[in-house]
Amino acid sequence: MEKTFLEKENKYAIEEKKLIVTKLEEINNADEADNDEDLDVKNLELFIYKSDKNVQNKKDINRRKRFIKDISIKLTYMFIAAIIFNFGVIAFLNKANTVPSGISGIAVLAIILHPNVEPWFAAIYLATNIPLFLIFSWRSKKSFTFLTIAFMLFQIITNLFFTTIPAVENFIKERINISPGWNSILEFKDPVTHVITKYENPDQWPIFLNGLIGSVFLGFAISIAWKHGGSTGGTDIIAYYFSTKKQKNISSILYIISFLTTITFLLIFAFVKPHAPHLATNSIEMIGGVKHEVVTVKPGVIFGLREYTSLQYIFIVNIMIHFIYPKYKKVAVEIWTANPKKTIKFLKVIEYWHAYSIHTAESGYTGKPVYKIETTMLLFETKPFIKDLRRLDPTLWINVKKVHSIIGQFNTKFVDE
């Protein structure tokens, strides 16, 4: 029985190979004049992508038009990202006293030491990025450097708009406020000596909420910048270099860098801007029929909500980047069809850059042979790939599955170039 089973299995494998070879020969020998099988690829996204990468087409007018349109769209998104970023900082994160991660911590320190330079925060931030550009720009894609600089310039413009126009600044700070009347610092003036003493507000919930909401705004802004070919600068420039070199997702590299820089700045801020003493209500006493709160002064904390929201910021931002911009995430794609002719022709026309395999099976419904074309690609490649295939053959059945890991070289030019 075992021999019979193996013989049948080998026979089936031989027949499957013969069927695939025969089908491929039919495709290779197909009459190019056959209008029913000719591919109209001129408007397919991946054909245009491959054509634009061809050096010989650099002077093509349509290619230039597509380039101008593409860069205009990306610049628009950089501007939107800058607006969201600065709004999140001014409306929420500043109220939470969140300690920034990365190079922006230098600009924040400058503002603490010289508060009058606050409107020029973005300009100071840009200046601190110059050494990083000098070191890493020649190792990075030109469009990435260009769009990152564009984001920073847009950040300067939007920051000046939000902070130098009193009506706009007051509207953001006063009218967009989850805790009206609340201040992180309470000031008490001695009626005799007129000495003002500052204490941290014991009511801390606004710090948590402002930090949470602000982190979401910045996470969204940073993700927009990454998804459209740029970044917000600073340690993002370093992360981009190592991400492309190691083919690792941006979020994983950023998490490590952000965590290390945040810990560094938390230690610096502990000395430059330590927590003020806070007031604690110990008990309520009745004196002459009137309730009196007994309040004592407690020393400033070492690890408080400021530190917590700073670490919370790292976690939220990188989680959002992971889901919105999974640059190197890979998926397995299965294409089922009764006639693989158009699909295989399409793969040849676009000079498909990943490996693929072809298998045959018997349809349980019709009893006729069906073909499975299987390949692994980047998640960002699936949208144009599937869209093009469906335009060529609407009868295709396509299955996309997660890939846990890949060992070996993998072509990532689609997202790197």
C-alpha positions as CSV (number, residue, x, y, z in Angstrom):
1,M,0.0,0.0,0.0
2,E,2.9,2.4,0.8
3,K,4.5,1.8,-2.5
4,T,1.3,2.4,-4.4
5,F,0.7,5.6,-2.5
6,L,4.2,6.9,-3.3
7,E,3.8,6.0,-6.9
8,K,0.6,7.9,-7.1
9,E,2.2,10.9,-5.3
10,N,5.2,10.9,-7.7
11,K,2.9,10.5,-10.7
12,Y,0.8,13.5,-9.5
13,A,4.0,15.6,-9.0
14,I,5.3,14.7,-12.5
15,E,1.9,15.6,-14.1
16,E,1.8,18.9,-12.2
17,K,5.3,19.8,-13.5
18,K,4.3,18.9,-17.1
19,L,1.1,21.0,-16.8
20,I,3.1,24.0,-15.6
21,V,5.8,23.7,-18.2
22,T,3.1,23.3,-20.9
23,K,1.3,26.4,-19.7
24,L,4.5,28.4,-19.6
25,E,5.4,27.3,-23.1
26,E,2.0,28.5,-24.3
27,I,2.5,31.8,-22.7
28,N,6.0,32.3,-24.1
29,N,4.9,31.2,-27.6
30,A,1.6,33.2,-27.5
31,D,0.9,35.4,-30.5
32,E,1.6,39.0,-29.5
33,A,-1.0,40.1,-32.0
34,D,-3.8,38.4,-30.1
35,N,-5.9,41.3,-29.0
36,D,-7.7,39.3,-26.4
37,E,-4.4,38.6,-24.5
38,D,-2.5,41.8,-25.2
39,L,-1.8,43.8,-22.0
40,D,-2.7,47.4,-21.8
41,V,0.0,48.4,-19.3
42,K,0.5,52.1,-20.0
43,N,-1.7,53.2,-17.1
44,L,-0.7,50.5,-14.6
45,E,1.0,51.9,-11.5
46,L,3.9,49.4,-11.4
47,F,4.6,49.7,-15.1
48,I,4.8,53.5,-14.7
49,Y,7.0,53.0,-11.6
50,K,9.4,50.7,-13.5
51,S,9.4,53.0,-16.5
52,D,10.3,56.1,-14.4
53,K,13.2,54.2,-12.9
54,N,14.6,53.6,-16.3
55,V,17.5,56.0,-16.9
56,Q,16.6,56.3,-20.6
57,N,13.3,57.9,-19.7
58,K,14.7,60.7,-17.6
59,K,13.9,63.3,-20.2
60,D,10.3,62.1,-20.7
61,I,7.9,65.0,-20.3
62,N,5.2,62.8,-18.6
63,R,7.8,61.5,-16.2
64,R,8.7,65.1,-15.2
65,K,5.0,65.9,-14.7
66,R,4.6,62.9,-12.5
67,F,7.7,63.9,-10.5
68,I,6.4,67.5,-10.0
69,K,3.0,66.2,-9.0
70,D,4.5,63.7,-6.6
71,I,6.8,66.1,-4.9
72,S,4.1,68.7,-4.6
73,I,1.8,66.2,-2.8
74,K,4.6,65.3,-0.5
75,L,5.4,68.9,0.3
76,T,1.8,69.5,1.1
77,Y,1.8,66.6,3.6
78,M,5.0,68.0,5.1
79,F,3.2,71.3,5.7
80,I,0.2,69.5,7.3
81,A,2.5,67.5,9.5
82,A,4.3,70.7,10.7
83,I,0.9,72.3,11.6
84,I,-0.2,69.2,13.5
85,F,3.2,68.8,15.2
86,N,3.4,72.4,16.5
87,F,-0.2,72.5,17.5
88,G,0.2,69.4,19.6
89,V,3.3,70.8,21.3
90,I,1.7,74.3,22.1
91,A,-1.8,73.1,22.9
92,F,-0.9,70.0,25.0
93,L,2.7,68.8,25.5
94,N,4.0,72.1,26.8
95,K,1.2,72.0,29.5
96,A,2.3,68.6,30.5
97,N,6.0,69.7,30.8
98,T,6.9,66.6,28.8
99,V,10.7,66.3,28.4
100,P,11.4,65.8,24.7
101,S,13.4,63.0,23.2
102,G,16.2,63.5,20.7
103,I,17.8,66.7,19.4
104,S,14.8,68.8,20.2
105,G,15.8,68.6,23.9
106,I,18.7,71.0,23.1
107,A,16.2,73.6,21.8
108,V,14.0,73.1,24.9
109,L,17.0,73.6,27.2
110,A,17.8,76.9,25.3
111,I,14.2,78.1,26.0
112,I,14.5,77.2,29.7
113,L,17.7,79.2,30.0
114,H,16.5,82.0,27.8
115,P,12.6,82.1,27.7
116,N,12.6,85.1,25.3
117,V,13.8,82.8,22.4
118,E,10.7,80.6,22.5
119,P,9.3,81.9,19.2
120,W,12.5,80.8,17.6
121,F,12.3,77.2,18.9
122,A,12.0,75.7,15.4
123,A,14.9,77.8,14.1
124,I,17.1,76.6,17.0
125,Y,16.0,73.1,16.3
126,L,17.0,73.4,12.6
127,A,20.4,74.8,13.6
128,T,21.0,71.8,15.9
129,N,20.3,69.5,13.0
130,I,23.0,70.9,10.7
131,P,25.7,68.5,12.0
132,L,23.4,65.5,11.5
133,F,22.7,66.6,7.9
134,L,26.5,67.0,7.2
135,I,27.2,63.5,8.6
136,F,24.2,61.5,7.2
137,S,22.7,63.4,4.2
138,W,25.2,62.0,1.7
139,R,24.4,58.5,3.0
140,S,20.6,59.1,2.6
141,K,18.2,59.4,-0.3
142,K,18.2,63.0,-1.6
143,S,14.4,63.3,-1.5
144,F,14.4,62.3,2.2
145,T,16.9,65.0,3.0
146,F,15.0,67.6,0.9
147,L,11.6,66.7,2.5
148,T,13.0,66.7,6.0
149,I,14.5,70.2,5.5
150,A,11.2,71.3,4.1
151,F,9.4,70.0,7.2
152,M,11.7,72.0,9.4
153,L,11.2,75.2,7.4
154,F,7.4,74.7,7.5
155,Q,7.8,74.1,11.3
156,I,9.5,77.5,11.6
157,I,6.7,79.2,9.7
158,T,3.9,77.5,11.6
159,N,5.6,78.0,15.0
160,L,6.0,81.7,14.3
161,F,2.3,81.9,13.3
162,F,1.2,80.1,16.5
163,T,3.5,82.0,18.9
164,T,3.9,85.6,17.6
165,I,0.3,86.4,16.8
166,P,-1.3,87.1,20.2
167,A,-4.9,86.2,19.0
168,V,-3.8,82.8,17.7
169,E,-1.5,82.1,20.7
170,N,-4.2,83.0,23.2
171,F,-6.9,81.0,21.3
172,I,-4.8,77.9,21.4
173,K,-3.6,78.3,25.0
174,E,-6.9,79.5,26.6
175,R,-9.7,78.2,24.4
176,I,-8.3,74.8,23.7
177,N,-7.8,73.8,27.3
178,I,-8.9,70.5,29.0
179,S,-8.5,72.1,32.4
180,P,-9.5,75.8,32.4
181,G,-8.0,77.7,35.4
182,W,-5.5,75.0,36.2
183,N,-1.8,75.8,36.4
184,S,1.0,73.3,37.0
185,I,2.7,75.8,39.4
186,L,0.9,77.5,42.3
187,E,2.4,80.8,43.5
188,F,1.9,82.1,47.1
189,K,2.9,85.6,48.0
190,D,3.8,86.4,51.6
191,P,1.7,89.5,52.6
192,V,4.5,90.8,54.9
193,T,7.7,90.1,53.0
194,H,6.1,89.9,49.5
195,V,8.2,86.9,48.8
196,I,6.7,84.6,46.2
197,T,7.0,80.9,46.8
198,K,6.3,78.4,44.0
199,Y,4.8,74.9,44.5
200,E,3.7,72.2,42.2
201,N,0.0,71.8,41.9
202,P,-0.9,68.5,43.7
203,D,-3.8,68.1,41.3
204,Q,-1.9,66.2,38.5
205,W,-4.5,64.7,36.2
206,P,-4.2,67.5,33.6
207,I,-0.5,66.6,33.1
208,F,-1.4,63.0,32.3
209,L,-4.2,64.0,29.8
210,N,-2.2,66.8,28.1
211,G,0.7,64.4,27.7
212,L,-1.5,61.7,26.3
213,I,-3.4,63.9,23.8
214,G,-0.2,65.7,22.8
215,S,1.6,62.4,22.2
216,V,-1.2,61.3,19.8
217,F,-1.0,64.6,17.9
218,L,2.8,64.3,17.5
219,G,2.7,60.6,16.7
220,F,0.2,61.3,13.9
221,A,2.4,64.2,12.6
222,I,5.6,62.2,12.7
223,S,3.9,59.3,11.0
224,I,2.6,61.5,8.2
225,A,6.1,62.9,7.6
226,W,7.6,59.4,7.4
227,K,4.9,58.0,5.2
228,H,5.4,60.7,2.6
229,G,9.1,60.4,2.3
230,G,10.5,62.8,4.9
231,S,10.8,63.0,8.7
232,T,10.7,65.5,11.5
233,G,14.5,65.7,11.7
234,G,16.8,65.2,14.7
235,T,17.3,61.6,15.7
236,D,15.0,60.6,12.8
237,I,17.9,61.2,10.5
238,I,20.1,58.8,12.4
239,A,17.2,56.3,12.6
240,Y,16.7,56.5,8.8
241,Y,20.3,55.7,8.1
242,F,20.3,52.6,10.4
243,S,16.8,51.5,9.3
244,T,17.8,51.4,5.6
245,K,21.1,49.9,6.3
246,K,19.7,47.0,8.4
247,Q,16.3,46.9,6.6
248,K,14.6,47.3,10.0
249,N,11.3,49.1,10.6
250,I,11.7,52.7,11.5
251,S,9.7,52.4,14.8
252,S,12.0,49.8,16.3
253,I,15.2,51.9,15.6
254,L,13.5,55.1,16.8
255,Y,12.3,53.4,20.0
256,I,15.9,52.6,21.0
257,I,17.3,56.0,20.1
258,S,14.4,57.9,21.7
259,F,14.6,55.9,24.9
260,L,18.3,56.6,25.3
261,T,18.0,60.3,24.5
262,T,15.0,60.8,26.8
263,I,16.7,59.2,29.7
264,T,19.7,61.5,29.1
265,F,17.5,64.6,29.0
266,L,15.5,63.5,32.0
267,L,18.8,63.4,34.0
268,I,19.8,66.8,32.7
269,F,16.3,68.3,33.4
270,A,16.5,66.9,37.0
271,F,19.3,69.4,37.6
272,V,18.4,72.3,35.2
273,K,14.7,72.3,36.0
274,P,14.0,70.1,39.1
275,H,10.5,69.6,40.5
276,A,9.3,72.3,42.8
277,P,8.1,71.4,46.3
278,H,4.4,70.4,46.5
279,L,1.6,70.8,48.9
280,A,-0.1,67.9,50.7
281,T,-3.3,68.0,52.6
282,N,-2.8,65.8,55.7
283,S,-6.1,66.3,57.6
284,I,-9.1,68.5,58.2
285,E,-9.5,70.1,61.7
286,M,-12.5,71.8,63.2
287,I,-11.6,75.1,64.8
288,G,-14.4,77.2,66.2
289,G,-16.9,75.3,64.1
290,V,-14.9,76.0,60.9
291,K,-13.1,73.4,58.9
292,H,-9.4,74.0,58.3
293,E,-7.2,72.0,56.0
294,V,-3.8,71.1,57.5
295,V,-1.4,71.5,54.6
296,T,2.3,70.6,54.7
297,V,5.1,71.3,52.2
298,K,6.7,68.2,50.7
299,P,10.0,68.2,48.8
300,G,10.0,68.0,45.0
301,V,9.6,64.5,43.6
302,I,12.4,62.8,41.6
303,F,10.1,60.7,39.3
304,G,6.7,62.3,38.7
305,L,4.2,62.7,35.9
306,R,6.6,64.8,33.9
307,E,8.9,61.8,33.7
308,Y,6.0,59.4,33.1
309,T,4.5,61.4,30.3
310,S,7.9,61.6,28.6
311,L,8.2,57.8,28.6
312,Q,4.6,57.6,27.6
313,Y,5.3,59.9,24.6
314,I,8.0,57.5,23.3
315,F,5.7,54.5,23.5
316,I,2.6,56.2,21.9
317,V,4.6,57.8,19.0
318,N,6.5,54.7,18.1
319,I,3.3,52.5,18.3
320,M,1.6,54.9,15.9
321,I,4.6,54.9,13.5
322,H,4.7,51.1,13.6
323,F,1.0,50.9,12.4
324,I,1.0,53.8,10.0
325,Y,4.4,53.4,8.4
326,P,5.5,49.7,8.6
327,K,8.2,50.3,6.0
328,Y,9.8,46.9,5.8
329,K,6.8,44.7,6.8
330,K,6.5,41.7,4.4
331,V,3.5,39.7,3.3
332,A,2.9,36.5,1.3
333,V,0.6,37.0,-1.7
334,E,-1.3,34.1,-3.3
335,I,-2.9,34.6,-6.7
336,W,-5.4,32.0,-7.8
337,T,-6.6,31.8,-11.4
338,A,-7.8,29.4,-14.1
339,N,-5.7,31.2,-16.7
340,P,-2.3,32.6,-15.4
341,K,-1.4,33.9,-18.8
342,K,-2.1,37.6,-18.1
343,T,-0.6,37.5,-14.7
344,I,2.7,36.0,-15.8
345,K,2.9,38.4,-18.7
346,F,2.3,41.3,-16.3
347,L,5.1,40.1,-14.1
348,K,7.5,39.9,-17.1
349,V,6.4,43.3,-18.4
350,I,7.1,45.1,-15.1
351,E,10.3,43.0,-14.6
352,Y,8.9,41.9,-11.3
353,W,11.8,42.1,-8.8
354,H,10.8,39.4,-6.3
355,A,10.9,35.6,-6.7
356,Y,7.6,33.8,-7.4
357,S,6.5,30.2,-7.9
358,I,3.6,28.6,-9.8
359,H,1.6,25.6,-8.5
360,T,-1.3,23.7,-9.9
361,A,-4.3,22.2,-8.2
362,E,-7.7,20.8,-9.1
363,S,-10.8,23.0,-8.5
364,G,-13.2,21.3,-6.2
365,Y,-16.1,23.1,-7.8
366,T,-15.4,22.6,-11.5
367,G,-12.8,19.8,-11.5
368,K,-10.6,21.8,-13.8
369,P,-7.0,22.7,-13.1
370,V,-6.4,26.1,-11.4
371,Y,-3.1,27.8,-10.9
372,K,-1.6,29.4,-7.8
373,I,1.2,32.1,-8.2
374,E,2.9,32.7,-4.9
375,T,5.3,35.5,-4.0
376,T,6.5,37.5,-1.0
377,M,6.6,41.3,-1.1
378,L,6.6,44.4,1.0
379,L,3.2,45.5,2.4
380,F,3.5,48.8,0.7
381,E,3.9,47.0,-2.7
382,T,0.7,45.1,-2.3
383,K,-1.7,48.1,-3.0
384,P,-0.4,49.0,-6.5
385,F,0.3,45.3,-7.3
386,I,-3.2,44.1,-6.5
387,K,-4.8,47.1,-8.0
388,D,-2.9,46.5,-11.3
389,L,-3.7,42.8,-11.4
390,R,-7.4,43.4,-10.7
391,R,-7.5,45.9,-13.6
392,L,-6.0,43.3,-15.9
393,D,-8.1,40.3,-14.7
394,P,-11.1,40.9,-12.4
395,T,-11.6,37.2,-12.0
396,L,-8.4,36.7,-9.9
397,W,-8.7,35.5,-6.3
398,I,-5.9,37.0,-4.2
399,N,-5.0,36.1,-0.7
400,V,-2.6,38.2,1.5
401,K,-1.0,36.6,4.5
402,K,1.3,37.7,7.2
403,V,5.0,36.7,7.1
404,H,6.7,36.2,10.5
405,S,10.3,36.6,9.3
406,I,12.5,36.2,6.2
407,I,16.1,35.0,6.3
408,G,18.3,36.1,3.4
409,Q,18.5,39.0,1.0
410,F,15.3,40.8,0.0
411,N,14.8,43.5,-2.6
412,T,13.5,46.7,-0.9
413,K,14.2,49.2,-3.6
414,F,10.5,50.0,-3.9
415,V,10.6,51.8,-0.5
416,D,14.3,52.8,-0.5
417,E,14.7,54.5,-3.8
